[in-house]
Each structure stands twice: as C-alpha cells, then as structure tokens.
Amino acid sequence: DTEVTQTPKHLVMGMTNKKSLKCEQHMGHRAMYWYKQKAKKPPELMFVYSYEKLSINESVPSRFSPECPNSSLLNLHLHALQPEDSALYLCASSARGLGNTIYFGEGSWLTVV
Amino acid sequence: DQQVKQNSPSLSVQEGRISILNCDYTNSMFDYFLWYKKYPAEGPTFLISISSIKDKNEDGRFTVFLNKSAKHLSLHIVPSQPGDSAVYFCAASEDYGQNFVFGPGTRLSVLP
C-alpha cells in the first residue's frame, strides 16, 4: 500500500478564517512533506518533518503552520491567508535513508477568497 | 535560477513510438533523481528513479538514463500509449532523497 491520504480535497476559505489540511500515511514512513503547487508550475517544498520533528522550513510565511502529531499524521494549519495562497497543497512521505522515493497524496485544492 | 530544467513544455508522440523526455540540472551535488507523472487534479505518481552511481535504470516500458558529466537525464517510454498522456516532472535531490527540487514539467500527449 503506497497511499498518502489528504483531506479535504477542496477547501474554500475567507482571509479571516482558520482551517487545517490533514494528511495521513500508514507506510511506516518517518519523513513527511508539504509541497505547494500553483497552476502550470512544479511542486515547491514548504516543510519537511523527520521523525516528527520539523527539519526543513523553506522560508514559508507564518500564516502556514505545520504540525506532526505522530508518525502517521501531518497537518497544515492555515490562518489569515491571502488570495495568492490559492494553490494545490500536496502532502508526501518517504522512508528515511538513502535513495528513498517520496509518495504523494492527491492534494488539497485551496481557494482563498 | 532554476536548478532543474525541462526545456520542452510539451511533446506529442504517436502511439507505439518512443517518447523521450529530457531534464537538465545545474547542481553537481544532486545525487538522486526521480521522474513523476501527473494527471490533472491528481497528485504526482512516482515512475522511476536513478542514483548517481548508475547511468541507466529500467522498469518495464520506462527507462531513465543519467549522464553526470553533461548533467542531463532522460526518460524513455517505449512503446508510448495514450494513457501515458500527462505532465512529467523530473526531480532531483542532493541528499539522497530529502529535499527534492522539481523541474517545470513536460506535457506529453500520445496520439492514437
């Protein structure tokens, strides 16, 4: 089973709302990622969690707040977003170690109005 | 400055023929490369990988070639099928798979 599950698939939120994106994997992977993808652009790395600790934060604005409650779950808390934050948010996971593939979820489409 | 480049935004190939998708990179520290396929409204799907200690990796209809001196890799799909029509992303990492940088993608259309 190489499945990464993301919810919700679609989210529309106002600029004053607080919402969360959720991601779950049961492959025993100890690295989990959030990527952002705008239309016709490649995925861009936002955060990496390794063994439930934040290891990479690619200078992401504080209105995006990641959380890794346990080794299977990864959340992305959203607050006071801007319309330009509208994008596809992709969660991914991989085993730790050399040469491991990252597996992506189907993504959460976020629209900020 | 793009570290991973896919200079062909799109490619059209006849069904049954070979599709060749190219990827160039600038960072000589990259040591692990992946190809992903992406359909609209879906997340990227892993296709095939190659590490810098190899120059070729094959999996069914998919073969990836790596030329380290030229900082170039290519994905060959043979024979191409209409279901292969998608956007293909090349991704590279300099730490064997922790922080991937994606290319801009190439849209492949396989014509029946």
Contacts between the chains, C-beta under 8 A, distances in Angstrom:
chain1	res1	chain2	res2	distance
A	2	B	46	7.9
A	4	B	43	7.6
A	6	B	43	7.8
A	31	B	98	6.8
A	40	B	105	7.9
A	41	B	104	6.9
A	42	B	4	7.9
A	42	B	89	5.9
A	42	B	102	3.5
A	42	B	103	6.0
A	42	B	104	5.3
A	42	B	105	5.9
A	43	B	44	6.9
A	43	B	89	7.4
A	43	B	102	5.1
A	44	B	102	7.5
A	45	B	99	6.2
A	45	B	100	6.8
A	45	B	101	7.8
A	48	B	98	6.6
A	48	B	99	6.7
A	50	B	98	7.6
A	55	B	98	7.8
A	56	B	98	7.6
A	56	B	99	6.1
A	90	B	43	5.4
A	90	B	44	7.3
A	92	B	43	8.0
A	94	B	97	6.3
A	97	B	97	8.0
A	98	B	96	4.6
A	98	B	97	7.1
A	99	B	32	5.6
A	99	B	49	7.0
A	99	B	51	5.3
A	99	B	96	5.4
A	99	B	97	5.7
A	100	B	96	7.8
A	100	B	97	4.7
A	101	B	34	6.4
A	101	B	46	5.2
A	101	B	49	5.9
A	101	B	97	7.3
A	102	B	34	7.5
A	102	B	46	7.5
A	102	B	97	7.0
A	102	B	100	6.5
A	103	B	46	6.3
A	104	B	36	7.6
A	104	B	43	3.8
A	104	B	44	4.8
A	104	B	45	7.4
A	104	B	46	7.8
A	105	B	43	5.1
A	106	B	41	7.8
A	106	B	42	5.3
A	106	B	43	4.5
A	107	B	42	7.4
A	107	B	43	4.8
A	109	B	41	7.8
